[in-house]
Amino acid sequence: MKNNTITLFVPGLWALLGHAGNEMQASMPSLNLLLKRCDGSTESVVESEILLLNRLGWQADEGADVPVAALERLATGIDSDGFWFRADPVNLQEDQNYLMMSFPSALDLDAAEVKALSDSINEHFAEDGWRLEVVDQQRWYLGLDKNPDIQTTPLWRVVGRDVFNLMPVGNNSRQWHAWMMEMQMLLYNHTANQARIGQGKATVSGLWVWGGGELPLLQRSDILLRGDSLFMQGISRQSGCRIKALPANMSSICDDNGAQAEQLVVLEQARAALLTGDMNRGMKALHELEKVVFQPLLALLQSRKLTALSIIATPGHIVNVSAHGIRKWWRRNHIL
């Protein structure tokens, strides 16, 4: 029998559970049992996606961004050479001493607005080596002539929060802070924004850059990937790893993995819910994770069809559970 192992990446899980409160946590018995009977847990401030790429042999500099933009572009077959950022249009609201980022749902740009805004940004920053490319209303990419020497914070960890302490850091951060202020001034009186104000709509205050980098060097191709995102598809192309869609229910996840005993699985439900700011959607996502993910994975461990499970939702906890340890009924670990 194969020693089937699964590393489950669920970005935003611990944060969403924290927002949901104790009552919601108590309604997830399978997750609670996995946590209580785990073999051990550690805390990490490293992004989940960096840990995933590390498993595939990526050796990044400390503090480096996850190269989300370049990998997404690779997945869709568009130019991915060079340095690329995600550059999401955002609405920022002043609140006394804070500058809060609105949830993405506040912006629902049409094609004409997207073109007008991106054309103005490209024209204004052309001499600074910027190449802003809009693939669709949700995916804006910023290409640069050279490495900007900054580290950024992913959008999902900024929405609904004060952006001042989450701005780019690094050797060239002062220049980027100046550019972000310059962009706010450029867009403040933009005709597209003025029209939106007249319609009672939120305006585009600027672009939030994150997920920057060049295509990573990945050295392993013997692991099965599971995920539906462009990011995961890009990793598959770059590494040569086989990728399969997520099963509707995790009970079948060890049935069709072929000769590959190790699987890396990425679930987006928790992060997607956090991006909406809708707690009802968050509760629904947690109920779904309990029913179709944690409950069947617990059963697979108990039946020994699954040898080991790691749950990674960093920044936060990394929890390791084994088929042997899940039977130790006396364990009472307190993770959350």
C-alpha positions as CSV (number, residue, x, y, z in Angstrom):
1,M,0.0,0.0,0.0
2,K,1.2,3.5,-0.9
3,N,2.0,6.0,1.9
4,N,-0.5,8.6,0.6
5,T,0.2,12.0,2.0
6,I,-1.6,15.3,1.4
7,T,-0.4,18.8,2.1
8,L,-3.5,21.0,2.2
9,F,-3.0,24.7,1.7
10,V,-6.1,26.7,2.8
11,P,-5.0,30.4,2.9
12,G,-7.1,32.5,5.2
13,L,-8.6,29.6,7.1
14,W,-7.4,30.6,10.6
15,A,-8.3,34.3,9.9
16,L,-11.8,33.3,8.8
17,L,-12.3,31.1,11.8
18,G,-11.2,34.0,14.0
19,H,-13.8,36.2,12.5
20,A,-16.5,33.5,12.8
21,G,-16.0,33.0,16.5
22,N,-16.2,30.1,18.9
23,E,-19.7,29.0,18.0
24,M,-18.7,28.4,14.4
25,Q,-15.5,26.6,15.4
26,A,-17.6,24.3,17.6
27,S,-19.8,23.4,14.6
28,M,-16.8,21.9,12.8
29,P,-16.2,18.6,14.7
30,S,-14.0,17.0,12.1
31,L,-11.6,19.9,11.9
32,N,-11.5,20.1,15.7
33,L,-10.6,16.4,16.0
34,L,-7.8,16.8,13.5
35,L,-6.4,19.7,15.5
36,K,-6.8,18.0,18.9
37,R,-5.1,14.8,17.8
38,C,-2.4,16.4,15.6
39,D,1.2,15.2,16.0
40,G,2.4,18.8,16.3
41,S,1.9,22.3,15.0
42,T,4.2,25.3,14.3
43,E,3.5,28.9,13.5
44,S,4.9,30.6,10.5
45,V,4.7,34.1,9.0
46,V,5.6,32.9,5.5
47,E,2.9,32.9,2.9
48,S,1.3,29.6,2.1
49,E,2.2,29.8,-1.5
50,I,5.9,30.3,-0.7
51,L,5.8,27.1,1.4
52,L,4.1,25.3,-1.6
53,L,6.8,26.5,-4.0
54,N,9.5,25.5,-1.5
55,R,8.2,21.9,-1.6
56,L,8.8,22.0,-5.4
57,G,12.4,23.1,-4.9
58,W,12.1,26.9,-5.2
59,Q,14.9,28.7,-3.3
60,A,13.8,32.3,-2.9
61,D,15.5,35.1,-1.1
62,E,14.1,35.8,2.4
63,G,11.1,38.1,2.2
64,A,10.6,37.6,-1.5
65,D,7.1,37.9,-3.0
66,V,5.2,34.9,-4.3
67,P,5.6,35.3,-8.1
68,V,1.8,35.1,-8.6
69,A,1.6,37.4,-11.6
70,A,4.3,35.6,-13.7
71,L,2.8,32.2,-13.0
72,E,-0.8,33.3,-13.8
73,R,0.5,34.8,-17.1
74,L,2.3,31.5,-17.9
75,A,-1.0,29.6,-17.3
76,T,-2.9,31.7,-19.8
77,G,-0.1,31.6,-22.5
78,I,0.7,35.3,-22.4
79,D,4.2,36.8,-22.1
80,S,5.6,35.8,-18.7
81,D,9.2,36.7,-19.2
82,G,10.7,39.4,-17.0
83,F,9.4,40.9,-13.7
84,W,5.6,41.1,-13.3
85,F,3.3,42.3,-10.5
86,R,-0.4,41.8,-10.0
87,A,-1.7,45.4,-10.0
88,D,-5.3,45.4,-8.7
89,P,-7.4,48.6,-8.9
90,V,-8.5,49.6,-5.4
91,N,-10.6,52.1,-3.6
92,L,-9.1,53.7,-0.5
93,Q,-11.2,55.6,2.1
94,E,-9.8,58.0,4.6
95,D,-11.1,57.4,8.1
96,Q,-9.7,59.8,10.6
97,N,-6.0,58.7,11.0
98,Y,-6.4,55.6,8.7
99,L,-6.5,54.9,5.0
100,M,-8.8,51.9,4.6
101,M,-8.9,49.6,1.6
102,S,-12.5,48.9,0.5
103,F,-13.5,45.3,-0.5
104,P,-13.1,44.6,-4.2
105,S,-16.9,44.4,-4.7
106,A,-17.0,48.2,-4.2
107,L,-15.5,48.4,-7.7
108,D,-17.4,47.0,-10.7
109,L,-15.5,48.6,-13.6
110,D,-16.9,48.4,-17.2
111,A,-14.6,47.9,-20.2
112,A,-14.6,51.6,-21.1
113,E,-13.5,52.6,-17.6
114,V,-10.8,50.0,-17.5
115,K,-9.3,51.2,-20.8
116,A,-9.5,54.9,-19.8
117,L,-7.8,54.4,-16.5
118,S,-5.1,52.0,-17.7
119,D,-4.3,54.1,-20.7
120,S,-3.8,57.2,-18.4
121,I,-1.6,55.2,-16.0
122,N,0.5,53.8,-18.8
123,E,1.0,57.2,-20.4
124,H,1.9,58.9,-17.1
125,F,4.4,56.3,-15.9
126,A,5.9,55.2,-19.3
127,E,9.2,56.9,-18.5
128,D,9.5,55.0,-15.3
129,G,9.5,51.7,-17.2
130,W,5.9,50.7,-16.4
131,R,3.9,48.4,-18.7
132,L,0.4,48.0,-17.4
133,E,-1.5,45.2,-19.1
134,V,-5.2,44.5,-18.5
135,V,-6.2,40.9,-19.3
136,D,-9.8,41.4,-18.0
137,Q,-11.6,43.5,-15.4
138,Q,-10.2,41.3,-12.5
139,R,-6.6,40.8,-13.7
140,W,-4.3,43.7,-14.2
141,Y,-0.5,43.1,-14.5
142,L,2.4,45.5,-14.2
143,G,5.6,44.6,-16.0
144,L,8.9,46.3,-15.1
145,D,12.2,46.6,-16.8
146,K,14.1,45.4,-13.7
147,N,13.6,44.0,-10.2
148,P,12.0,46.8,-8.1
149,D,13.7,45.6,-4.9
150,I,10.6,45.8,-2.7
151,Q,8.4,43.3,-0.8
152,T,4.7,43.6,-0.9
153,T,1.6,42.3,0.9
154,P,-1.0,40.2,-0.9
155,L,-4.3,42.0,-1.6
156,W,-6.4,39.5,0.4
157,R,-4.5,40.4,3.6
158,V,-5.1,44.2,3.1
159,V,-8.8,44.5,2.2
160,G,-10.8,46.1,5.0
161,R,-7.6,47.2,6.8
162,D,-5.5,50.3,7.2
163,V,-2.9,50.3,4.3
164,F,-0.3,52.5,5.9
165,N,1.5,49.6,7.7
166,L,1.1,47.3,4.8
167,M,2.7,49.4,2.1
168,P,5.7,48.0,0.1
169,V,9.0,47.6,2.1
170,G,12.5,47.2,1.0
171,N,15.4,49.1,-0.4
172,N,13.3,51.0,-3.0
173,S,10.2,51.4,-0.9
174,R,10.4,55.2,-0.7
175,Q,10.2,55.5,-4.5
176,W,7.2,53.2,-4.6
177,H,5.4,55.1,-1.9
178,A,6.0,58.3,-3.9
179,W,4.6,56.6,-7.0
180,M,1.5,55.5,-5.2
181,M,0.9,59.0,-4.0
182,E,1.5,60.3,-7.5
183,M,-1.0,57.8,-8.8
184,Q,-3.7,58.9,-6.3
185,M,-3.3,62.5,-7.5
186,L,-3.4,61.4,-11.2
187,L,-6.6,59.4,-10.7
188,Y,-8.4,61.9,-8.3
189,N,-9.6,64.1,-11.1
190,H,-9.7,61.5,-13.8
191,T,-12.8,61.7,-16.0
192,A,-13.7,58.1,-15.4
193,N,-13.7,58.7,-11.6
194,Q,-15.6,61.9,-11.9
195,A,-18.3,60.1,-13.9
196,R,-18.4,57.4,-11.2
197,I,-18.8,60.0,-8.5
198,G,-21.8,61.5,-10.4
199,Q,-23.3,58.0,-10.5
200,G,-22.7,57.4,-6.7
201,K,-20.1,54.7,-7.4
202,A,-16.8,54.1,-5.6
203,T,-13.7,55.5,-7.4
204,V,-10.4,54.0,-8.3
205,S,-7.8,55.5,-5.9
206,G,-4.8,53.6,-7.2
207,L,-3.3,50.2,-7.9
208,W,-2.2,47.7,-5.2
209,V,0.9,45.9,-6.4
210,W,1.6,42.5,-5.0
211,G,2.7,39.0,-6.1
212,G,5.7,40.2,-8.0
213,G,8.6,38.3,-9.4
214,E,10.0,36.4,-12.3
215,L,9.1,32.8,-13.1
216,P,10.6,30.6,-10.3
217,L,13.0,27.7,-10.9
218,L,11.1,24.6,-9.7
219,Q,13.1,21.4,-9.4
220,R,10.5,18.7,-8.6
221,S,8.0,17.2,-11.0
222,D,7.0,14.0,-9.1
223,I,4.2,15.5,-7.0
224,L,0.6,15.6,-7.9
225,L,-1.0,19.1,-7.8
226,R,-4.7,19.7,-7.1
227,G,-6.2,23.1,-7.6
228,D,-8.4,25.2,-10.0
229,S,-6.6,28.6,-9.9
230,L,-4.4,30.0,-12.7
231,F,-1.6,30.1,-10.1
232,M,-1.7,26.4,-9.7
233,Q,-2.0,25.8,-13.5
234,G,1.1,28.0,-13.9
235,I,3.0,26.0,-11.3
236,S,2.1,22.8,-13.2
237,R,3.5,24.3,-16.5
238,Q,6.6,25.6,-14.9
239,S,7.5,22.5,-12.9
240,G,6.2,19.7,-15.1
241,C,4.1,18.4,-12.2
242,R,0.8,16.7,-13.2
243,I,-2.3,18.7,-12.1
244,K,-5.8,17.5,-11.5
245,A,-9.0,19.3,-10.7
246,L,-10.2,19.3,-7.1
247,P,-12.7,16.5,-6.4
248,A,-16.2,17.4,-5.4
249,N,-15.6,15.6,-2.2
250,M,-12.2,14.7,-0.7
251,S,-13.3,11.1,0.0
252,S,-12.1,10.1,-3.5
253,I,-8.8,12.1,-3.5
254,C,-6.6,9.0,-3.0
255,D,-8.4,6.9,-5.6
256,D,-7.1,8.6,-8.8
257,N,-3.6,9.8,-7.9
258,G,-1.9,7.1,-9.9
259,A,1.6,6.3,-8.8
260,Q,2.1,9.7,-7.1
261,A,1.7,9.2,-3.3
262,E,2.3,12.9,-2.5
263,Q,-0.3,15.5,-3.3
264,L,-0.3,19.3,-2.8
265,V,-3.8,20.7,-2.7
266,V,-4.8,24.4,-2.7
267,L,-8.3,25.4,-1.6
268,E,-9.4,29.0,-2.1
269,Q,-12.8,29.1,-0.3
270,A,-11.6,30.8,2.9
271,R,-9.5,33.5,1.1
272,A,-12.3,34.2,-1.4
273,A,-14.8,34.7,1.4
274,L,-12.4,37.1,3.2
275,L,-12.1,39.1,0.0
276,T,-15.8,39.8,0.0
277,G,-16.1,41.0,3.5
278,D,-19.4,39.1,3.7
279,M,-19.5,37.1,6.9
280,N,-22.5,35.0,5.6
281,R,-20.4,33.9,2.7
282,G,-17.6,33.2,5.2
283,M,-19.8,30.9,7.3
284,K,-21.0,29.1,4.2
285,A,-17.4,28.5,3.2
286,L,-16.5,27.1,6.6
287,H,-19.5,24.8,6.5
288,E,-18.5,23.6,3.0
289,L,-14.9,23.0,4.1
290,E,-16.1,20.9,7.1
291,K,-18.4,18.8,5.0
292,V,-16.5,18.1,1.8
293,V,-12.9,18.5,3.0
294,F,-12.2,17.9,6.7
295,Q,-14.8,15.3,7.4
296,P,-13.7,13.0,4.5
297,L,-10.0,13.6,5.1
298,L,-10.5,12.6,8.8
299,A,-12.2,9.4,7.6
300,L,-9.3,8.6,5.2
301,L,-6.9,9.0,8.1
302,Q,-9.0,6.8,10.4
303,S,-9.2,4.1,7.7
304,R,-5.4,4.4,7.0
305,K,-6.0,5.1,3.3
306,L,-4.3,8.4,4.0
307,T,-1.0,8.2,5.9
308,A,-0.4,11.8,6.8
309,L,-2.1,15.2,6.4
310,S,-0.6,18.7,6.8
311,I,-2.9,21.7,7.0
312,I,-1.2,24.9,6.1
313,A,-2.9,28.3,6.4
314,T,0.0,30.7,6.8
315,P,0.6,33.3,8.1
316,G,-0.6,31.2,11.0
317,H,-0.4,27.6,11.9
318,I,1.0,24.5,10.2
319,V,-0.7,21.4,11.6
320,N,0.6,17.9,11.0
321,V,-1.8,14.9,11.5
322,S,-1.0,11.2,11.0
323,A,-3.1,8.0,10.7
324,H,-1.3,6.7,13.7
325,G,-1.8,9.9,15.8
326,I,-5.5,10.3,15.0
327,R,-6.2,7.2,17.0
328,K,-4.7,8.6,20.2
329,W,-8.0,9.6,21.8
330,W,-6.3,11.1,24.9
331,R,-4.6,13.9,22.9
332,R,-6.1,17.4,23.6
333,N,-4.0,19.8,21.6
334,H,-5.2,23.4,21.6
335,I,-4.3,25.0,18.3
336,L,-6.9,27.8,17.9
